[in-house]
Structures are given as structure tokens and as C-alpha cells.
Amino acid sequence: MTNSETEQLIEQNNQLREQLTKENERYYSDLLVYTRIRGFFLNEQQLEEQLLQILQDMLDAQNDGVSAADYYGHQPQQLAEQLLDTFPKASNYTLVKWAGYIFGLSSFYTLLSQFSDATNQLLVGSFVLNGLLTILFIVCVFLIIQKSIYQRLIQNKIILYTVCSLLIGGLLVGVIGSQIFLPSFITISVSNRFMVTLIGLFLVIITVYYLKHWTKQRAILVAIGPFLYFSALCGLLIRTASLQELMNSLPGKTLLVAGNIICLIWFYIRFFAAAKKE
């Protein structure tokens, strides 16, 4: 089954859920989120098929006047665990692969932040530290959300979102702080021309990616686009001889920080909106 077919299953699931009563929708939504988080490393297509089958059975029972709790039982967590037990456990290779993906995304963000470093030094140590911080952050967020569904670690959704946002803020502070305050135990000095070439290559790659994947990944590309292009643009401006003095002045640095904050706020608003819809 292709990713396109998986997306169709998810879309069908979203549409059918609108037919549930408020009580049944709450029962199924908790089951859905818990199962997707706990089954993150399992076969996504097969998991979505099972969730869709549960939803269809639930709708049939609802049409007969039977609630989801009466049909599937009043211990939905046990139902979710039974469903997950039917899948083979994730292999060590899968876990390492996903850790590599997360580490790669963290390194990508770290590289973007170093575009604005006029000293033209690649802080290799920051890549390692930030990658480990990001992995730890994602594990914490997943555990908090998982524990908040049935064990009611955090019952109020607003508080839950606030805690997750604070964790995200803490991650960003850690990523930026590690490059500012911690000693650079591994650095690679490069030329100004090398950084300009690297940024130019980066712009070409992301532009080609946007053109190729715009239709299928529009939501996430709209969210992350301003941050990507703003970071690259700032990196080029800082290395432009006629603008170096301005960019290194207080107004220039203020513009850089304010621009990054606005881009990140835009990213989180659009990302959470897309994630909620998904």
C-alpha cells in the first residue's frame, strides 16, 4: 500500500468520525491518538486500516443504539493495547532509523542557525548536542500526551498544549544556548565563499523540493517556508561586504532576532493547525 493510500485512509477516517455522537467521538478520538502514538514505529498503513475498521464497527453499533463504551467496553486503553499487540514489535533498525531522522532534522535546524554566524565556523559539537536534546524532547512530548489520555496526567487540553509549547520553547533555548554559551569543542573554520556557496546550494535544493512536493505537502511547506528562506537570506546579507556593518549593528541584530521569532511563531501556528486537522 502506498503513502497515498494511507492518506486516503486517514481522510476517510476524518470524514466518518463526523458521524459519531459527541460521547462516541470522545471515546474514539482518545483511542485514536493513544494508538497512533503508541504505534508510531509500527506499520502505519496496517494500523490505519485497523483503526478504520474499529470506527466502522462503532458506527454500525451507534446506528443500532449501542454506545461505543457498551460495544467495545469501558476500558478503551485495554482495547488499544490488544490492538497494538497484534503487530510485531518494532525492530532495533526501525528505532535507530527514526532516531537518525530526528537527528538529521535537528542538524538541519542547527545548520540554519549557523548561517547567521559571521565568523564562518561550523560548530560540530552543537550538531551532536542539539540532536540529543531534540530526541529527548520528542520522547518527553510523546510520553506526556500518551499519559494524558487515559491516565489523566494532564486532563485540560489547554494546559496540555501549554506544557508542550513550553517544552518546545525549552528545546529552542537549549539549541540556541548551546551555540552561544557552551564551549565549541569541535569546530570547522570555513571561508566566506564556502558559506555563500553552501547557502546558495541550500536555496536551490529547498526551492526544487517545494516545486516538486507543493501539492502533497503544502501545509508543512507553508509553515516552514518563511523560516527557511529568511535564515538563508540573513546568511547572505551578513556576508555581503556593503551590508556587514549594518547587519552586525544593534538594529541589524534586532531585525535578525525579531524575524526569526516571527517566522517560528508562524511555523508553530501553521504546524499545530495542520496537525490538529490531521
N, C-alpha and C positions, 0 to 999 in steps of 0.2 A: 504493500500500500504506500502511495506517495504522500509527501507532505501536503500536497494539495487536497488529497482525500481526507487527511487528518483535519485540515482546516474546515472542510465541509462538515465533518462530524461535529466539530466544536460549534460551528454556526447553526447546525440543526439542533444541537443541544440547547443553545441560547434561545432559539425560537420556541422550542417545545416547553421550556421552563416557564414561559409567559402564561401557559395554560394552567399552571399549578395554582392551587389556592395559597393564600398567604402562609398558612401553617405548613402546608406541604412544601412550599418553596423554601422556607427557612430550614426545614429538615433536610431537603435535598442539597441546598447550597452549602450547608456545613459539611455534608458528606462529600460533596464535590471538591471543595477546597482542601479538606483534610486528605482525601485520597490522592489528589494531584500533587500535593506537597510531599506526602509520604512515599508516593510512587514516582517521584521526579526522575529517578535513574532507571525506571522500568520502561518497557516498550510503550511508547506514547500512543501509537495507533490502537493497539490492543486494549490499553487502559480506557481510551475514549470510547471504544466500542462497548465495553462492559458498562461504563457509566451511562451511555445512551440507552442500553438495554434496561438498566435499572429505572431510568426515567420513564421509559415507555410502559414498563410494568406498573410503575407508580401512577401514571395517568390512567391506565386501564382500571386500577383499583379505585382511583378517585371517581371515575365515571360510574362505578358500582356503589359509590357512597362510603368507601373504606379509606380511612386516612393513611398516610404514609407510615406513621408510627404503628398503627394497628396491623398494617400489611407486612412491614419489614421488621417490626419490633421496636421497643423503646430503648434500645442500646445501639444506636447507629454507629458508634465507634467500633463496636464488635463486628458489625456488618462490614465496615470498611477494612478492618484488619483481615477478615475472612477473604474478602475480595483480593487484597494485596498478597495474601498467602498463596493464591493460585498462580502467581507469577514467579518465575525463577529469580533468585536473588541477584542483584547487580554484581557484576564481576569487578575484580580489582582494576582491570583495564578500563572499565567504564568510569569508575571513580577517579582514576588518575587522569583520564581524558578530560572529564569535566573540570577537574582542578586546573588542568592545563589551559582550558578555555578561559576560566576565570582569571588565571594568572596573566594570560595574554591580553585580556581586556584591561586589566589593571596596568599592565606595562604600556598599553596604548594610551591610556589617560596620562600616565607619568611622562611619556614622551611628549604629549601635547603641552603639558605644563612646563617642560624644559625648552620648548620653542621660544618662550618669552625670556629665557636666561641669556643675557647679552654676553656672558663670559664664555659661551660656546663650550660648555662642558657637559658631557653626558654622565649623569650620576648613576652608575650601575648599581650601587648599593641601594638606592631608592627604589629601583625596579624590584629588587628582591623583597625588601621590607614592605613596600606597598602591596605587592602581590599576596603576601602572607596576611596582611591586615584585611584585604578585600575578601579572601577566603573565610577568615574568621568572622567578618561582618555578615556575610551571606548565611553562614551556618547559624549565627545568632538570630537573624531575622526569621529564617525558616522555623527555628525552634519556638520562637515567641508566637508566631502565627499558629503553628500547629498546636501548641499548648493552650492557646486562647480559644480554640474551637470547642472542645469537649471538656477539658479540664478547667476551663474558665480562668486561665491565668490573668488575662485582661479581657473583661466582658464588654466594656464600652468600645465601640468601633472607633470613635473619635480619639480616645486615649490610645488605642492600639496604633492608629495611624500616626499619632504624635510621637509615640515611642519609636516607631520605625523611622520617622523623619529625623528624630534626634540621633539615632544610630547612623543614619546616612550623613548627617552633619558631622558627627564624630569621626566617621571614616574620612570625610573630606579634610577635616582639620588635621587628622593624623597623616594623610597623604601629603598635604602641603607642608605641615610642620616638619615632617621627616626630611624634607629637602632644604628647609631653612635653618633648623636648629640642630639637627644631628650632624655629626662629622661625616664627611663624604669619604668613606673608607675605600671605595673603588670608583675612580673617575677616569674618563677618557676625554682628553682635550682634542677638539677638532677645530678646523678653520672656519672662518665666516662663510667662505664659499661653499664648504661642505654642508653647513646648516641651511643655507639658502637653497641649495640643490635638494636637500632632504625634504624641506618644506614644500618645494615645488613638486617633487615627486609625490608627496603626500596628497597635495591638492588634485593632481591628475588622477590618482588612484581612487580617492573618495568621490570625485565627480563622475568617473566611469561607473563606479559602484551605484551611485544614485541613479544614473540614467538606466542602468540595467535592472535595478531592483525596485524602482519607484512604485510600480503598480502593486506589488505584493507586500512591500514593507513600508508603505507610505507613512503610517502612524509613527513608527520609531524613527524614520528618517527625518520627518518634520520636527520631531522632538530634539534630536541630537545635532541636526544640521547647523543651526546658528553657533553652537559652541565649537564645532569642528572648524568652521570657516573663520570664526573670529580669532581662535587660537592661532591658526596658520597666518592670518593677516597680521596679527600683532607681531608674530615672529619675523615676518618680512619687514615690517615698519621699523622694528628695533634695529635691524641690520642694514637699514638704508642710511647712508652717511649723512644726508641732509636732515634726517629726522631723529638721529640718535640722541642729540642733546634734549630735544623735546620729549621723547619717549622715556628718557631717564630722569626727567624732572618730576616734581611732585604732581603737577597736573597730568602728565603723561601716565604716571604710575596709578593715579586715581582713576583715570579713564580705563586703564587696563583691568584694575580690580573690579570696578563697577560693571564693566562689560562682561566679565566672567561671571559675576554674581547674577546679572540679569539673564545671561544665557543658561546658567544652571537652574535658576528658578523656572524659566520657560521649559527646560528639559523635564524637570520633575512634575510640573503641572500636566504637560502633554503625556508623559510616560504613565503617570498614575491614571489619567483619563483612559488611555488605551488599555492599560492592564485591567481596570475595572470593567470595561466593555468586554474584554476577553474572558 
